[in-house]
Amino acid sequence: MLSSSDFASASWELVIQVDHPNEEEQKDITLRVSGDLHIGGVMLKLVEQINIAQDWSDFALWWEQKHCWLLKTHWTLDKCGVQADAKLLFTPQHKMLRLRLPNVKTVRLRVSFSAVVFRAVSDICRALISPGLYSRTMTPTYDPINGTPASSTMTWFSDSPLTEQNCSILAFSQPPQSPEALADMYQPRSLVDKAKLNAGWLDSSRSLMEQGIQEDEQLLLRFKYYTFFDLNPKYDAVRINQLYEQARWAILLEEIDCTEEEMLIFAALQYHISKLSLSTEIQDFTNESEVDEVEAALSNLEVTLEGGKADNTLEDITDIPKLADNLRLFRPKKLILKAFKQYWFVFKDTSIAYFKNKELEQGEPVEKLNLRGCEVVPDVNVAGRKFGIKLLIPVADGMNEVYLRCDHESQYAQWMAACILASKGKTMADSSYQPEVLNILSFLRMKNRNSASQVASGLENMDMNPECFVSPRCAKKHKSKQLAARILEAHQNVAQMPLVEAKLQFIQAWQSLPEFGLTYYLVRFKGSKKDDILGVSYNRLIRIDAATGIPITTWRFTNMKQWNVNWEIRQVAIEFDQNVSIAFTCLSADCKVVHEYIGGYIFLSTRSKDQNETLDEDLFHKLTGGQE
């Protein structure tokens, strides 16, 4: 028991600023507290002294000097370390934030500034993806001028009919930018420039407020990890469109490299999507068939569980198919011209064996290549009838390069699909083999050129500015009419595609580019006297010469034994099989960003869904495919 005088000597004055939404300026409130008073008690006394009737449930205490929230309301001031010199702010946890989406449109919405970014992004994605998931009557309503949700209390949905005015900007493609606007946007010219793009990722384990983000500040919302879950056209309209938009801008701004032939394919798809977006999106959405949604979801689940087949036929998984054919092979060596030599190749399980000729197939092969964990890169020029496959096969000290050359599209599609599956540890018995073959053939058909008469007739009625659909550097190489003709040539091969299929085809073509999924950082390796570029992919790390852009060494995640981060010196250390170890510091971004990329890819590649620590984490990746 303490007397009143004892309590007075043990107590002290604490000054707290109140961030009241109805007041123009913050006002200071002085409370007399003691060290054993818990945080909840401080807030209760504070509200009583403010004496304004309103809902204070979203308010919490922010400690300015420590740059942290005091969210554990049962902790005492002593346990938190709060003393009389502490500067505390009583402020709402949810504040307005401007988010620039992958389609370069900005929305304003209320976001938690106290939850860790991982949780905040999960809530944001859940809100953004909700339009169009299950009900056509759940229509997000936006202010047409600034993109703000129609109600300040975050009433996102209304039962009003779908119109052009309240149509969601999330699921529908935006008109192409003018060539002038495109030229003014930042375009990375080197790997060092590309490394700078990754400097701004926020720490997913800390809140927005802890990272200095202010109310109404603008942030970019992007897909961070390039491992996407299955995309369902019926329910994933928002995610498909935002993925398409992020891919589109990556191509236009040359954040990812592609050949001129591929650039024209992307341009043709953009042109086609743009035309359909202006004419049919609203009609297609409103004419959606009135199918019982529970029944449709169950039907979709049934097809998915059966490996994409709608019938009840069972395939014989005990008989693993094989490929056998004449292909040409080349192994790059110094001071030797590129010459392909023909061999008899046999592809079985996840390995390729090749022999001098077909008659020797039952004997010992010249070499057997295990493709599990390898990198498969297309080396194709349809116009030049070149159908090549580049294999980067992991070995202890890096990668072995092997080039295969096929004779025609069909042969290439079969062997390429088999190589892709083998790199993932799958055989041709997997149900995804035939769809992969069809996807490859579809992409090759898009590259086929059409007759000049078709193009000439199309040019007369063409309603496009061709410079809007290619990168500024590509646009400078060609005259406008020449560029338009070449885009129209490519467009003839995609002109019959429905809108969503065209977007999915664009995403698949983006995923097939050799640089897809590579994230670059400027680093300094331990023991090195110069800076290098580190490329991080979903399955490997690549050390690249910063001056020449030539890969030096590749390390596979499958060969990784352990890794750790020394947070004091900001150094990442990784150990691989066969006593290979590396260590580096990141110069272009915070070390935590690289740590999240490496850790995130390991998490996605080595842990199944039922091993996830929490349901929310699994939900986050399912909603966003790793969006952050």
QUIWO-V54976 format. One record per pair of residues at least 12 apart in sequence whose C-alpha atoms are under 7 Angstrom apart, sorted by the first residue. I is the first residue (numbers start at 0). J is the second residue. D is the distance in whole Angstrom. If there is no record, write none. Layout:
BEGIN
I:J:D  I:J:D
END
This chain:
BEGIN
9:33:6  10:31:6  10:32:5  10:33:4  11:31:5  11:32:6  11:33:6  11:83:7  12:29:6  12:30:6  12:31:4  12:32:6  12:83:6  13:29:6  13:30:5  13:31:6  13:32:7  13:83:5  14:27:6  14:28:6  14:29:4  14:30:6  15:27:6  15:28:5  15:29:6  15:86:7  15:87:5  15:88:6  15:89:7  16:28:6  16:87:6  16:88:5  16:89:6  17:88:6  17:89:5  17:90:6  18:88:7  18:89:6  18:90:5  34:75:7  34:76:5  34:77:5  35:75:5  35:76:6  35:77:6  36:75:5  36:76:6  37:72:6  37:73:6  37:74:5  37:75:4  37:76:6  38:72:5  38:73:6  38:74:6  38:75:6  38:76:7  39:72:5  39:73:6  57:91:5  57:92:6  58:89:6  58:90:5  58:91:4  58:92:6  59:89:6  59:90:6  59:91:6  59:92:6  60:87:6  60:88:6  60:89:5  60:90:6  61:87:6  61:88:5  61:89:6  62:86:6  62:87:5  62:88:7  63:86:6  63:87:6  64:86:7  66:209:6  67:209:6  68:113:7  92:111:6  92:112:5  92:113:5  93:109:6  93:110:5  93:111:4  93:112:6  94:109:5  94:110:6  94:111:7  94:112:7  94:214:6  95:107:7  95:108:5  95:109:4  95:110:6  95:214:6  95:215:5  96:108:6  96:109:6  96:110:6  96:214:6  96:215:4  96:216:6  96:217:7  97:215:6  97:216:6  97:217:5  97:218:6  98:217:6  98:218:5  98:219:6  98:220:6  99:217:7  99:218:6  99:219:5  99:220:6  100:219:6  100:220:5  100:221:7  101:220:7  101:221:6  101:241:6  101:244:6  101:245:5  102:173:7  102:241:6  102:244:5  102:245:7  105:146:6  106:146:5  106:147:6  107:146:6  107:147:5  108:147:7  108:148:7  112:206:6  112:207:5  112:208:5  113:206:5  113:207:7  113:208:7  114:206:5  115:203:6  115:204:5  115:205:5  115:206:4  116:202:7  116:203:5  116:204:6  116:205:6  116:206:5  116:207:6  117:203:5  117:204:6  120:627:6  121:619:5  124:622:7  124:623:7  125:622:7  128:237:6  131:234:7  132:234:5  136:158:5  137:156:5  137:157:6  137:158:6  138:156:5  138:157:6  138:158:7  138:161:7  139:155:5  139:156:5  139:157:7  139:165:7  139:167:6  140:155:6  140:156:6  140:157:7  140:165:5  141:165:6  143:164:7  169:237:6  170:236:5  170:237:4  170:240:5  171:240:7  171:276:7  172:240:7  172:276:6  174:273:6  175:467:6  176:467:6  177:467:6  178:466:6  178:467:5  182:471:6  186:252:5  186:253:6  187:253:7  187:254:6  190:545:7  190:548:7  191:521:7  191:545:7  193:254:7  193:519:6  194:519:5  194:520:5  194:521:6  194:587:7  195:587:6  197:588:7  198:587:6  198:588:4  198:589:7  200:592:7  202:591:7  202:592:7  220:627:6  221:626:6  221:627:6  222:625:6  222:626:4  222:627:6  223:625:6  223:626:5  223:627:6  224:625:5  224:626:7  225:516:5  226:624:6  226:625:7  227:624:5  228:621:6  228:624:6  232:499:7  243:502:6  243:505:7  243:506:6  246:506:7  246:509:7  251:469:6  251:470:4  252:470:6  253:470:7  255:514:6  256:514:7  257:512:7  262:469:7  263:486:6  263:489:7  264:445:7  264:446:7  264:489:6  265:505:7  266:468:5  266:469:6  266:486:6  267:486:5  267:487:7  267:489:6  267:490:5  268:490:7  268:493:7  268:501:6  268:505:7  269:468:7  270:468:7  271:494:7  272:498:6  272:501:7  275:498:6  306:430:6  316:428:6  319:348:7  319:427:7  319:428:5  320:347:7  320:427:6  320:428:6  321:346:5  321:347:5  322:345:6  322:346:5  322:347:7  323:344:6  323:345:4  323:346:6  324:343:6  324:344:6  324:345:7  325:341:7  325:342:6  325:343:5  325:344:6  326:341:6  326:342:6  326:343:6  326:344:6  326:403:7  326:404:6  326:405:6  327:339:5  327:340:5  327:341:4  327:342:6  327:403:6  327:404:5  327:405:7  328:340:5  328:341:6  328:402:6  328:403:5  328:404:6  329:401:6  329:402:5  329:403:7  330:400:6  330:401:5  330:402:6  331:400:7  342:354:6  342:355:5  342:356:6  343:355:6  343:356:5  343:357:5  348:426:5  349:369:6  349:370:6  349:371:6  349:421:5  349:424:7  349:425:7  349:426:6  350:367:7  350:368:5  350:369:4  350:370:6  351:367:6  351:368:5  351:369:7  352:364:6  352:366:6  352:367:4  352:368:6  353:365:6  353:366:6  353:367:7  370:392:7  370:418:7  370:421:6  370:422:5  371:421:5  371:422:4  371:423:6  371:424:5  372:422:5  372:423:6  373:390:7  373:391:6  373:392:5  373:393:6  373:422:5  374:390:6  374:391:5  374:392:7  374:422:7  375:389:6  375:390:5  375:391:7  375:418:7  375:419:6  376:388:6  376:389:5  376:390:6  376:513:6  377:389:6  381:446:6  381:447:7  382:447:7  386:404:6  386:405:5  386:406:7  386:407:7  386:411:6  387:402:7  387:403:6  387:404:4  387:405:6  388:402:6  388:403:5  388:404:6  388:415:7  389:401:6  389:402:5  389:403:6  390:402:6  393:555:7  395:577:7  397:552:5  397:553:5  397:554:6  398:553:6  408:440:7  412:436:5  412:439:6  412:440:6  413:436:6  416:432:6  416:435:6  416:436:6  444:492:7  445:489:6  445:492:5  445:493:7  446:489:6  448:488:6  448:489:6  449:488:6  449:491:7  454:484:6  454:487:6  454:488:6  458:484:7  465:479:7  465:482:6  465:483:5  516:536:6  516:537:7  517:534:6  517:535:5  517:536:5  518:534:5  518:535:5  518:536:7  519:532:6  519:533:6  519:534:5  519:535:6  520:532:6  520:533:5  520:534:7  520:585:7  520:587:6  521:533:6  521:585:6  521:586:5  521:587:5  522:583:6  522:584:6  522:585:4  522:586:5  523:583:5  523:584:5  523:585:7  524:582:6  524:583:4  524:584:7  525:582:5  525:583:5  530:545:7  531:543:6  531:544:5  531:545:5  532:544:6  532:545:5  537:600:5  538:555:6  538:556:5  539:553:7  539:554:6  539:555:4  539:556:5  540:553:6  540:554:5  540:555:6  541:553:4  541:554:6  558:575:5  558:576:5  559:574:6  559:575:4  559:576:6  560:574:6  560:575:5  560:576:6  561:573:6  561:574:5  562:574:6  569:584:6  569:590:6  570:582:7  570:583:6  570:584:5  571:583:5  571:584:6
END
